[in-house]
């Protein structure tokens, strides 16, 4: 089993498409082919952590399925097509169409937020696949032979991937596209910064 690790501190800040905030891109998967122009949107999955400092609309991503979760701060109010949603660091992630570009209102100061984007139909096998994102408390397990899986931890954690144990630093994404992996489990999670999220691409 091959586990890959990306640390947030190693990812440079980039401005949003609409200039309303900054984001740090953790991963584009699959990796761009050699010679691909910078910024080309040939990815199937994109994972990033955004910093929202003021009220304003999200950037629009037509044709993209989007997941959003609050990592740090008092939370946000999103004006989604099916109604307003209040989200804080205890909430389950919310899923919506990227084209919606909802208005985001801060509930009490800046927030740090996790984003998972999926472009269905980017490659032929992707048309039969879907994404999932959910909270990952200590002791939780992610099962199944999946084409892609990941775990983002806001605080330090220890996980077991099949029979291997790994220490994850705070603010990191562990991921694997080894479909032979069957089970990941969170053995320990920093109680002072317990925001952690399972992510997967699955049939």
TORPA-4810 file (N, C-alpha, C, O; in nm, 3 decimals):
<nodes>
NODE_1_0.084_-0.119_0.000_0.000_0.000_0.000_0.088_0.124_0.000_0.181_0.134_0.080_X
NODE_2_0.060_0.219_-0.090_0.136_0.343_-0.098_0.051_0.457_-0.043_-0.052_0.491_-0.100_X
NODE_3_0.095_0.516_0.067_0.027_0.632_0.124_0.109_0.757_0.093_0.229_0.761_0.119_X
NODE_4_0.044_0.857_0.038_0.110_0.983_0.005_0.063_1.090_0.103_-0.050_1.087_0.150_X
NODE_5_0.152_1.184_0.132_0.122_1.287_0.231_0.152_1.424_0.174_0.259_1.447_0.117_X
NODE_6_0.057_1.515_0.191_0.074_1.655_0.149_0.049_1.743_0.271_-0.054_1.729_0.338_X
NODE_7_0.143_1.834_0.300_0.127_1.924_0.415_0.081_2.061_0.369_0.131_2.115_0.270_X
NODE_8_-0.015_2.116_0.441_-0.069_2.247_0.405_0.039_2.354_0.403_0.038_2.442_0.317_X
NODE_9_0.134_2.348_0.497_0.237_2.452_0.506_0.329_2.453_0.384_0.398_2.551_0.359_X
NODE_10_0.329_2.344_0.307_0.413_2.337_0.187_0.341_2.387_0.061_0.400_2.389_-0.047_X
NODE_11_0.213_2.426_0.074_0.133_2.465_-0.041_0.119_2.617_-0.045_0.070_2.676_0.051_X
NODE_12_0.162_2.683_-0.153_0.155_2.829_-0.160_0.011_2.880_-0.169_-0.076_2.813_-0.226_X
NODE_13_-0.013_2.998_-0.113_-0.145_3.060_-0.121_-0.169_3.116_-0.260_-0.079_3.175_-0.321_X
NODE_14_-0.292_3.098_-0.311_-0.331_3.149_-0.443_-0.462_3.225_-0.430_-0.547_3.184_-0.350_X
NODE_15_-0.482_3.334_-0.505_-0.609_3.407_-0.496_-0.724_3.328_-0.557_-0.703_3.251_-0.651_X
NODE_16_-0.844_3.347_-0.504_-0.963_3.288_-0.564_-0.982_3.341_-0.706_-0.927_3.445_-0.742_X
NODE_17_-1.060_3.268_-0.784_-1.095_3.314_-0.919_-1.159_3.453_-0.915_-1.131_3.537_-1.000_X
NODE_18_-1.248_3.477_-0.814_-1.319_3.604_-0.807_-1.251_3.705_-0.714_-1.305_3.813_-0.691_X
NODE_19_-1.133_3.671_-0.662_-1.058_3.763_-0.578_-1.110_3.778_-0.437_-1.063_3.866_-0.364_X
NODE_20_-1.207_3.694_-0.395_-1.268_3.709_-0.264_-1.198_3.639_-0.150_-1.247_3.645_-0.037_X
NODE_21_-1.087_3.575_-0.174_-1.015_3.505_-0.068_-0.891_3.439_-0.126_-0.854_3.463_-0.241_X
NODE_22_-0.827_3.356_-0.047_-0.712_3.281_-0.094_-0.731_3.133_-0.064_-0.806_3.096_0.026_X
NODE_23_-0.664_3.050_-0.141_-0.673_2.907_-0.122_-0.536_2.844_-0.136_-0.448_2.897_-0.205_X
NODE_24_-0.518_2.731_-0.071_-0.395_2.653_-0.084_-0.434_2.516_-0.140_-0.506_2.439_-0.077_X
NODE_25_-0.386_2.488_-0.259_-0.422_2.364_-0.327_-0.334_2.250_-0.277_-0.212_2.253_-0.290_X
NODE_26_-0.398_2.149_-0.219_-0.327_2.032_-0.169_-0.305_1.927_-0.277_-0.201_1.861_-0.279_X
NODE_27_-0.402_1.911_-0.366_-0.392_1.802_-0.462_-0.480_1.826_-0.583_-0.593_1.873_-0.572_X
NODE_28_-0.425_1.793_-0.700_-0.503_1.771_-0.821_-0.476_1.627_-0.863_-0.361_1.586_-0.877_X
NODE_29_-0.583_1.550_-0.882_-0.565_1.408_-0.916_-0.659_1.374_-1.031_-0.776_1.414_-1.030_X
NODE_30_-0.611_1.301_-1.131_-0.472_1.259_-1.152_-0.381_1.379_-1.176_-0.426_1.488_-1.210_X
NODE_31_-0.251_1.355_-1.157_-0.153_1.461_-1.181_-0.155_1.500_-1.329_-0.174_1.413_-1.414_X
NODE_32_-0.135_1.628_-1.361_-0.133_1.671_-1.502_-0.026_1.597_-1.582_0.081_1.564_-1.530_X
NODE_33_-0.055_1.570_-1.708_0.041_1.507_-1.796_0.154_1.605_-1.827_0.132_1.726_-1.828_X
NODE_34_0.276_1.553_-1.853_0.386_1.642_-1.890_0.348_1.731_-2.008_0.288_1.684_-2.105_X
NODE_35_0.382_1.859_-2.000_0.351_1.952_-2.106_0.215_2.019_-2.094_0.180_2.104_-2.175_X
NODE_36_0.135_1.980_-1.990_0.005_2.043_-1.970_0.024_2.189_-1.931_0.104_2.217_-1.842_X
NODE_37_-0.046_2.283_-1.994_-0.031_2.425_-1.959_-0.068_2.451_-1.814_-0.160_2.387_-1.763_X
NODE_38_0.001_2.542_-1.745_-0.033_2.575_-1.606_-0.179_2.620_-1.596_-0.227_2.699_-1.677_X
NODE_39_-0.248_2.567_-1.495_-0.387_2.606_-1.473_-0.489_2.528_-1.555_-0.609_2.549_-1.538_X
NODE_40_-0.444_2.440_-1.642_-0.539_2.361_-1.722_-0.624_2.273_-1.630_-0.572_2.212_-1.536_X
NODE_41_-0.754_2.268_-1.658_-0.845_2.197_-1.569_-0.870_2.056_-1.622_-0.980_2.025_-1.668_X
NODE_42_-0.768_1.971_-1.615_-0.780_1.834_-1.660_-0.790_1.738_-1.543_-0.773_1.617_-1.560_X
NODE_43_-0.818_1.791_-1.422_-0.823_1.708_-1.302_-0.961_1.643_-1.286_-1.061_1.691_-1.339_X
NODE_44_-0.961_1.535_-1.212_-1.085_1.467_-1.173_-1.123_1.507_-1.031_-1.240_1.532_-1.002_X
NODE_45_-1.022_1.513_-0.942_-1.042_1.559_-0.804_-0.949_1.675_-0.774_-0.834_1.676_-0.818_X
NODE_46_-0.998_1.773_-0.699_-0.915_1.884_-0.654_-0.948_1.910_-0.508_-1.065_1.926_-0.472_X
NODE_47_-0.845_1.915_-0.423_-0.863_1.936_-0.280_-0.784_2.059_-0.238_-0.667_2.073_-0.274_X
NODE_48_-0.848_2.146_-0.162_-0.782_2.269_-0.121_-0.834_2.314_0.015_-0.940_2.270_0.061_X
NODE_49_-0.758_2.403_0.078_-0.799_2.468_0.202_-0.803_2.618_0.176_-0.703_2.677_0.136_X
NODE_50_-0.920_2.679_0.200_-0.940_2.821_0.172_-0.944_2.901_0.302_-0.980_2.850_0.408_X
NODE_51_-0.906_3.027_0.290_-0.917_3.121_0.401_-1.015_3.230_0.358_-0.991_3.302_0.260_X
NODE_52_-1.125_3.243_0.432_-1.228_3.341_0.401_-1.221_3.451_0.506_-1.241_3.426_0.625_X
NODE_53_-1.193_3.573_0.462_-1.175_3.685_0.555_-1.292_3.783_0.554_-1.304_3.866_0.644_X
NODE_54_-1.381_3.775_0.453_-1.493_3.868_0.446_-1.609_3.803_0.371_-1.591_3.704_0.300_X
NODE_55_-1.728_3.860_0.388_-1.847_3.809_0.319_-1.832_3.826_0.168_-1.768_3.919_0.120_X
NODE_56_-1.893_3.732_0.094_-1.891_3.742_-0.052_-1.928_3.611_-0.115_-1.939_3.510_-0.046_X
NODE_57_-1.949_3.609_-0.247_-1.987_3.487_-0.317_-1.867_3.396_-0.342_-1.754_3.442_-0.354_X
NODE_58_-1.893_3.266_-0.348_-1.791_3.171_-0.390_-1.766_3.189_-0.540_-1.849_3.244_-0.613_X
NODE_59_-1.651_3.141_-0.586_-1.624_3.134_-0.729_-1.713_3.027_-0.793_-1.744_2.926_-0.729_X
NODE_60_-1.752_3.048_-0.917_-1.835_2.952_-0.989_-1.748_2.847_-1.056_-1.647_2.880_-1.118_X
NODE_61_-1.787_2.719_-1.043_-1.719_2.608_-1.110_-1.825_2.524_-1.183_-1.865_2.420_-1.133_X
NODE_62_-1.870_2.568_-1.300_-1.971_2.492_-1.374_-1.924_2.350_-1.405_-1.808_2.329_-1.438_X
NODE_63_-2.015_2.253_-1.393_-1.983_2.115_-1.422_-1.907_2.044_-1.313_-1.862_1.931_-1.332_X
NODE_64_-1.890_2.108_-1.197_-1.813_2.051_-1.086_-1.906_2.023_-0.968_-1.989_2.106_-0.933_X
NODE_65_-1.890_1.905_-0.907_-1.956_1.872_-0.781_-1.864_1.917_-0.669_-1.744_1.892_-0.673_X
NODE_66_-1.921_1.983_-0.567_-1.836_2.044_-0.465_-1.880_2.004_-0.324_-1.999_1.997_-0.294_X
NODE_67_-1.780_1.978_-0.237_-1.802_1.955_-0.095_-1.729_2.063_-0.017_-1.621_2.107_-0.058_X
NODE_68_-1.788_2.106_0.096_-1.732_2.217_0.174_-1.749_2.188_0.322_-1.855_2.142_0.365_X
NODE_69_-1.643_2.215_0.401_-1.649_2.196_0.547_-1.566_2.303_0.616_-1.464_2.346_0.564_X
NODE_70_-1.611_2.345_0.734_-1.540_2.446_0.812_-1.438_2.377_0.902_-1.471_2.286_0.978_X
NODE_71_-1.312_2.422_0.893_-1.205_2.367_0.975_-1.179_2.451_1.100_-1.147_2.397_1.207_X
NODE_72_-1.193_2.581_1.087_-1.153_2.671_1.196_-1.234_2.800_1.185_-1.262_2.847_1.075_X
NODE_73_-1.271_2.857_1.301_-1.348_2.980_1.303_-1.491_2.955_1.348_-1.531_2.841_1.371_X
NODE_74_-1.568_3.065_1.361_-1.704_3.054_1.413_-1.801_2.990_1.315_-1.903_2.936_1.357_X
NODE_75_-1.771_2.995_1.186_-1.858_2.931_1.089_-1.909_3.027_0.982_-1.873_3.145_0.981_X
NODE_76_-1.993_2.974_0.893_-2.045_3.052_0.780_-2.193_3.022_0.758_-2.246_2.921_0.805_X
NODE_77_-2.257_3.113_0.686_-2.393_3.089_0.634_-2.384_3.089_0.483_-2.340_3.187_0.423_X
NODE_78_-2.425_2.979_0.421_-2.422_2.966_0.275_-2.564_2.975_0.221_-2.654_2.907_0.268_X
NODE_79_-2.582_3.061_0.121_-2.711_3.075_0.054_-2.716_2.979_-0.064_-2.688_3.017_-0.177_X
NODE_80_-2.752_2.854_-0.036_-2.755_2.750_-0.139_-2.890_2.750_-0.212_-2.987_2.804_-0.160_X
NODE_81_-2.897_2.691_-0.331_-3.022_2.691_-0.408_-3.140_2.631_-0.333_-3.255_2.670_-0.356_X
NODE_82_-3.115_2.535_-0.243_-3.224_2.471_-0.169_-3.246_2.534_-0.032_-3.320_2.478_0.050_X
NODE_83_-3.183_2.649_-0.005_-3.203_2.717_0.123_-3.071_2.746_0.193_-2.966_2.694_0.155_X
NODE_84_-3.076_2.831_0.295_-2.956_2.868_0.369_-2.910_2.754_0.459_-2.991_2.680_0.514_X
NODE_85_-2.779_2.743_0.474_-2.720_2.644_0.564_-2.619_2.714_0.654_-2.535_2.790_0.607_X
NODE_86_-2.629_2.687_0.785_-2.531_2.735_0.881_-2.432_2.622_0.908_-2.473_2.511_0.941_X
NODE_87_-2.303_2.651_0.895_-2.200_2.549_0.911_-2.092_2.598_1.005_-2.048_2.713_0.996_X
NODE_88_-2.050_2.510_1.098_-1.933_2.538_1.180_-1.846_2.414_1.182_-1.871_2.320_1.107_X
NODE_89_-1.744_2.412_1.267_-1.649_2.301_1.263_-1.706_2.170_1.316_-1.641_2.066_1.306_X
NODE_90_-1.827_2.172_1.372_-1.892_2.049_1.417_-1.989_1.994_1.313_-2.044_1.886_1.331_X
NODE_91_-2.012_2.068_1.204_-2.111_2.028_1.104_-2.054_1.925_1.008_-1.933_1.921_0.982_X
NODE_92_-2.143_1.842_0.955_-2.105_1.754_0.845_-2.082_1.839_0.720_-2.145_1.944_0.706_X
NODE_93_-1.995_1.796_0.630_-1.973_1.872_0.506_-2.102_1.886_0.426_-2.191_1.801_0.433_X
NODE_94_-2.110_1.995_0.351_-2.225_2.019_0.264_-2.181_1.997_0.119_-2.068_2.028_0.081_X
NODE_95_-2.274_1.943_0.039_-2.249_1.907_-0.100_-2.339_1.992_-0.190_-2.459_2.001_-0.166_X
NODE_96_-2.281_2.055_-0.294_-2.362_2.136_-0.383_-2.294_2.147_-0.519_-2.176_2.114_-0.534_X
NODE_97_-2.369_2.193_-0.619_-2.314_2.211_-0.753_-2.223_2.333_-0.756_-2.258_2.439_-0.706_X
NODE_98_-2.105_2.316_-0.816_-2.009_2.424_-0.819_-2.057_2.547_-0.895_-2.011_2.658_-0.869_X
NODE_99_-2.151_2.528_-0.988_-2.204_2.641_-1.064_-2.287_2.734_-0.977_-2.312_2.849_-1.015_X
NODE_100_-2.331_2.686_-0.861_-2.419_2.765_-0.775_-2.351_2.891_-0.723_-2.417_2.994_-0.708_X
NODE_101_-2.221_2.886_-0.694_-2.147_3.002_-0.644_-2.223_3.074_-0.534_-2.255_3.192_-0.550_X
NODE_102_-2.254_3.006_-0.422_-2.340_3.067_-0.320_-2.275_3.185_-0.248_-2.153_3.194_-0.238_X
NODE_103_-2.360_3.274_-0.199_-2.314_3.383_-0.114_-2.273_3.323_0.020_-2.343_3.240_0.077_X
NODE_104_-2.156_3.367_0.071_-2.104_3.318_0.198_-2.096_3.435_0.296_-2.033_3.537_0.267_X
NODE_105_-2.160_3.419_0.412_-2.159_3.521_0.517_-2.090_3.464_0.639_-2.129_3.358_0.689_X
NODE_106_-1.988_3.531_0.689_-1.916_3.486_0.808_-2.001_3.508_0.932_-2.069_3.609_0.944_X
NODE_107_-1.996_3.412_1.025_-2.078_3.421_1.146_-2.005_3.486_1.262_-2.068_3.518_1.363_X
NODE_108_-1.874_3.507_1.251_-1.800_3.567_1.362_-1.652_3.575_1.333_-1.571_3.531_1.415_X
NODE_109_-1.616_3.630_1.220_-1.475_3.644_1.187_-1.430_3.544_1.082_-1.508_3.461_1.037_X
NODE_110_-1.302_3.552_1.044_-1.248_3.467_0.937_-1.259_3.318_0.968_-1.264_3.276_1.084_X
NODE_111_-1.264_3.239_0.862_-1.266_3.094_0.875_-1.162_3.031_0.784_-1.116_3.091_0.687_X
NODE_112_-1.127_2.907_0.819_-1.044_2.822_0.731_-1.132_2.704_0.695_-1.197_2.646_0.781_X
NODE_113_-1.134_2.667_0.566_-1.233_2.573_0.517_-1.173_2.473_0.419_-1.081_2.505_0.344_X
NODE_114_-1.227_2.351_0.421_-1.180_2.244_0.335_-1.273_2.229_0.216_-1.395_2.228_0.232_X
NODE_115_-1.217_2.217_0.097_-1.294_2.202_-0.026_-1.251_2.076_-0.101_-1.131_2.052_-0.120_X
NODE_116_-1.348_1.998_-0.143_-1.326_1.884_-0.233_-1.410_1.908_-0.357_-1.531_1.928_-0.347_X
NODE_117_-1.347_1.907_-0.474_-1.418_1.925_-0.600_-1.401_1.802_-0.688_-1.294_1.740_-0.691_X
NODE_118_-1.507_1.769_-0.759_-1.508_1.651_-0.846_-1.565_1.691_-0.980_-1.672_1.751_-0.988_X
NODE_119_-1.492_1.657_-1.088_-1.538_1.685_-1.223_-1.581_1.554_-1.289_-1.501_1.491_-1.357_X
NODE_120_-1.706_1.511_-1.269_-1.751_1.384_-1.327_-1.743_1.387_-1.478_-1.772_1.488_-1.542_X
NODE_121_-1.703_1.272_-1.535_-1.695_1.262_-1.681_-1.563_1.310_-1.738_-1.548_1.313_-1.860_X
NODE_122_-1.466_1.348_-1.652_-1.337_1.392_-1.703_-1.267_1.281_-1.778_-1.204_1.304_-1.881_X
NODE_123_-1.278_1.159_-1.727_-1.226_1.041_-1.797_-1.339_0.939_-1.802_-1.434_0.947_-1.725_X
NODE_124_-1.329_0.842_-1.892_-1.438_0.746_-1.911_-1.478_0.673_-1.783_-1.597_0.665_-1.754_X
NODE_125_-1.382_0.617_-1.704_-1.423_0.547_-1.583_-1.492_0.638_-1.483_-1.572_0.590_-1.403_X
NODE_126_-1.464_0.770_-1.485_-1.518_0.860_-1.386_-1.669_0.874_-1.396_-1.734_0.916_-1.299_X
NODE_127_-1.726_0.841_-1.511_-1.870_0.860_-1.528_-1.951_0.770_-1.437_-2.068_0.799_-1.410_X
NODE_128_-1.894_0.664_-1.390_-1.965_0.572_-1.302_-1.922_0.589_-1.156_-1.958_0.507_-1.071_X
NODE_129_-1.846_0.695_-1.127_-1.794_0.714_-0.992_-1.856_0.836_-0.926_-1.903_0.927_-0.994_X
NODE_130_-1.856_0.838_-0.793_-1.908_0.951_-0.718_-1.815_0.980_-0.601_-1.737_0.895_-0.560_X
NODE_131_-1.823_1.101_-0.549_-1.740_1.139_-0.435_-1.821_1.134_-0.307_-1.944_1.142_-0.308_X
NODE_132_-1.749_1.121_-0.197_-1.809_1.128_-0.065_-1.712_1.199_0.028_-1.591_1.181_0.017_X
NODE_133_-1.766_1.279_0.120_-1.684_1.346_0.220_-1.764_1.347_0.350_-1.882_1.384_0.350_X
NODE_134_-1.701_1.305_0.460_-1.769_1.300_0.589_-1.671_1.323_0.702_-1.550_1.304_0.687_X
NODE_135_-1.724_1.364_0.817_-1.640_1.385_0.933_-1.573_1.253_0.974_-1.628_1.145_0.953_X
NODE_136_-1.453_1.264_1.033_-1.374_1.145_1.068_-1.329_1.156_1.214_-1.217_1.198_1.241_X
NODE_137_-1.416_1.120_1.308_-1.376_1.124_1.449_-1.277_1.012_1.482_-1.263_0.916_1.407_X
NODE_138_-1.209_1.026_1.596_-1.116_0.922_1.641_-1.190_0.789_1.650_-1.302_0.782_1.700_X
NODE_139_-1.126_0.682_1.602_-1.186_0.550_1.603_-1.267_0.517_1.480_-1.307_0.402_1.462_X
NODE_140_-1.291_0.615_1.393_-1.371_0.588_1.274_-1.289_0.514_1.169_-1.166_0.518_1.170_X
NODE_141_-1.359_0.446_1.080_-1.297_0.357_0.982_-1.352_0.390_0.843_-1.469_0.425_0.827_X
NODE_142_-1.265_0.379_0.743_-1.305_0.388_0.603_-1.271_0.253_0.538_-1.155_0.212_0.534_X
NODE_143_-1.374_0.185_0.488_-1.357_0.050_0.434_-1.382_0.048_0.284_-1.445_0.137_0.228_X
NODE_144_-1.331_-0.058_0.220_-1.360_-0.081_0.080_-1.239_-0.059_-0.009_-1.152_0.022_0.022_X
NODE_145_-1.233_-0.132_-0.119_-1.128_-0.113_-0.219_-1.171_-0.002_-0.313_-1.255_-0.022_-0.401_X
NODE_146_-1.114_0.115_-0.294_-1.158_0.236_-0.361_-1.053_0.285_-0.460_-0.934_0.270_-0.434_X
NODE_147_-1.094_0.343_-0.573_-0.997_0.394_-0.670_-0.917_0.513_-0.617_-0.805_0.538_-0.662_X
NODE_148_-0.976_0.586_-0.522_-0.904_0.697_-0.456_-0.966_0.718_-0.319_-1.088_0.713_-0.303_X
NODE_149_-0.880_0.743_-0.220_-0.929_0.775_-0.085_-0.834_0.874_-0.021_-0.717_0.882_-0.056_X
NODE_150_-0.887_0.951_0.074_-0.804_1.048_0.143_-0.856_1.078_0.282_-0.970_1.047_0.316_X
NODE_151_-0.770_1.139_0.363_-0.805_1.183_0.497_-0.734_1.315_0.522_-0.611_1.322_0.515_X
NODE_152_-0.810_1.421_0.550_-0.749_1.548_0.589_-0.763_1.564_0.738_-0.871_1.545_0.793_X
NODE_153_-0.652_1.598_0.807_-0.654_1.618_0.952_-0.608_1.760_0.984_-0.501_1.803_0.942_X
NODE_154_-0.692_1.831_1.059_-0.658_1.967_1.101_-0.559_1.963_1.217_-0.473_2.050_1.228_X
NODE_155_-0.572_1.862_1.303_-0.476_1.839_1.411_-0.399_1.711_1.387_-0.436_1.632_1.301_X
NODE_156_-0.294_1.690_1.462_-0.212_1.569_1.443_-0.295_1.444_1.467_-0.389_1.444_1.546_X
NODE_157_-0.259_1.336_1.397_-0.334_1.211_1.407_-0.242_1.093_1.384_-0.131_1.106_1.332_X
NODE_158_-0.290_0.978_1.425_-0.224_0.850_1.397_-0.327_0.760_1.332_-0.437_0.743_1.384_X
NODE_159_-0.292_0.701_1.217_-0.386_0.614_1.147_-0.321_0.480_1.117_-0.199_0.466_1.115_X
NODE_160_-0.407_0.381_1.092_-0.362_0.251_1.043_-0.422_0.230_0.906_-0.544_0.233_0.890_X
NODE_161_-0.337_0.208_0.806_-0.381_0.179_0.670_-0.348_0.033_0.642_-0.231_-0.003_0.626_X
NODE_162_-0.451_-0.052_0.637_-0.432_-0.197_0.639_-0.345_-0.233_0.760_-0.390_-0.216_0.873_X
NODE_163_-0.224_-0.283_0.741_-0.141_-0.322_0.855_-0.033_-0.220_0.888_0.049_-0.245_0.977_X
NODE_164_-0.030_-0.107_0.819_0.074_-0.007_0.840_0.021_0.108_0.925_-0.092_0.153_0.907_X
NODE_165_0.104_0.155_1.020_0.068_0.268_1.105_0.144_0.392_1.060_0.263_0.386_1.030_X
NODE_166_0.073_0.506_1.055_0.133_0.631_1.008_0.098_0.745_1.101_-0.016_0.757_1.146_X
NODE_167_0.196_0.830_1.130_0.174_0.952_1.206_0.152_1.066_1.106_0.233_1.086_1.015_X
NODE_168_0.043_1.140_1.123_0.011_1.250_1.033_0.026_1.382_1.108_-0.034_1.399_1.214_X
NODE_169_0.105_1.476_1.055_0.118_1.606_1.121_-0.010_1.689_1.104_-0.090_1.663_1.014_X
NODE_170_-0.029_1.787_1.191_-0.145_1.876_1.181_-0.145_1.944_1.044_-0.040_1.980_0.990_X
NODE_171_-0.264_1.961_0.989_-0.276_2.028_0.860_-0.217_1.947_0.746_-0.132_1.996_0.673_X
NODE_172_-0.262_1.823_0.730_-0.206_1.739_0.624_-0.314_1.652_0.560_-0.414_1.617_0.622_X
NODE_173_-0.289_1.617_0.434_-0.375_1.527_0.359_-0.299_1.398_0.332_-0.193_1.400_0.269_X
NODE_174_-0.353_1.287_0.380_-0.300_1.155_0.346_-0.392_1.097_0.239_-0.514_1.103_0.253_X
NODE_175_-0.335_1.042_0.131_-0.419_0.988_0.026_-0.353_0.870_-0.043_-0.232_0.851_-0.033_X
NODE_176_-0.434_0.792_-0.113_-0.384_0.676_-0.187_-0.478_0.645_-0.303_-0.600_0.658_-0.290_X
NODE_177_-0.420_0.605_-0.415_-0.501_0.555_-0.527_-0.471_0.408_-0.552_-0.489_0.358_-0.663_X
NODE_178_-0.425_0.340_-0.448_-0.401_0.196_-0.453_-0.533_0.125_-0.419_-0.572_0.118_-0.303_X
NODE_179_-0.600_0.073_-0.521_-0.732_0.013_-0.503_-0.729_-0.118_-0.425_-0.834_-0.173_-0.393_X
NODE_180_-0.610_-0.168_-0.394_-0.601_-0.292_-0.316_-0.613_-0.266_-0.166_-0.635_-0.358_-0.088_X
NODE_181_-0.600_-0.138_-0.125_-0.616_-0.104_0.016_-0.760_-0.127_0.058_-0.852_-0.091_-0.015_X
NODE_182_-0.782_-0.188_0.175_-0.917_-0.222_0.217_-0.967_-0.143_0.337_-1.087_-0.123_0.352_X
NODE_183_-0.875_-0.096_0.426_-0.924_-0.039_0.552_-0.828_0.066_0.607_-0.709_0.039_0.625_X
NODE_184_-0.881_0.186_0.632_-0.808_0.289_0.706_-0.883_0.315_0.836_-1.006_0.315_0.838_X
NODE_185_-0.808_0.336_0.943_-0.869_0.362_1.074_-0.792_0.472_1.146_-0.669_0.473_1.144_X
NODE_186_-0.864_0.564_1.209_-0.800_0.668_1.290_-0.779_0.612_1.430_-0.875_0.587_1.503_X
NODE_187_-0.653_0.594_1.468_-0.621_0.540_1.599_-0.620_0.648_1.706_-0.660_0.624_1.820_X
NODE_188_-0.573_0.768_1.670_-0.565_0.878_1.766_-0.577_1.009_1.691_-0.531_1.021_1.577_X
NODE_189_-0.640_1.108_1.755_-0.663_1.237_1.693_-0.647_1.345_1.798_-0.700_1.331_1.908_X
NODE_190_-0.576_1.451_1.766_-0.554_1.562_1.857_-0.688_1.618_1.904_-0.766_1.670_1.823_X
NODE_191_-0.716_1.608_2.033_-0.846_1.649_2.087_-0.867_1.800_2.080_-0.981_1.846_2.082_X
NODE_192_-0.758_1.877_2.072_-0.771_2.023_2.067_-0.796_2.075_1.926_-0.829_2.192_1.909_X
NODE_193_-0.781_1.992_1.826_-0.802_2.034_1.687_-0.854_1.913_1.609_-0.787_1.859_1.521_X
NODE_194_-0.978_1.872_1.644_-1.026_1.742_1.599_-1.099_1.743_1.466_-1.164_1.644_1.431_X
NODE_195_-1.091_1.852_1.390_-1.156_1.853_1.259_-1.078_1.762_1.164_-0.964_1.791_1.130_X
NODE_196_-1.142_1.654_1.122_-1.080_1.560_1.028_-1.190_1.506_0.937_-1.305_1.493_0.979_X
NODE_197_-1.153_1.474_0.813_-1.255_1.437_0.715_-1.207_1.325_0.624_-1.098_1.331_0.566_X
NODE_198_-1.292_1.221_0.613_-1.271_1.117_0.513_-1.318_1.169_0.378_-1.419_1.240_0.369_X
NODE_199_-1.245_1.133_0.273_-1.285_1.163_0.137_-1.263_1.040_0.051_-1.169_0.964_0.075_X
NODE_200_-1.348_1.020_-0.048_-1.329_0.902_-0.134_-1.395_0.923_-0.269_-1.487_1.003_-0.284_X
NODE_201_-1.346_0.849_-0.365_-1.405_0.835_-0.497_-1.445_0.689_-0.508_-1.361_0.600_-0.491_X
NODE_202_-1.572_0.663_-0.535_-1.620_0.525_-0.527_-1.731_0.498_-0.628_-1.795_0.591_-0.677_X
NODE_203_-1.754_0.369_-0.659_-1.862_0.333_-0.751_-1.999_0.373_-0.695_-2.102_0.351_-0.759_X
</nodes>
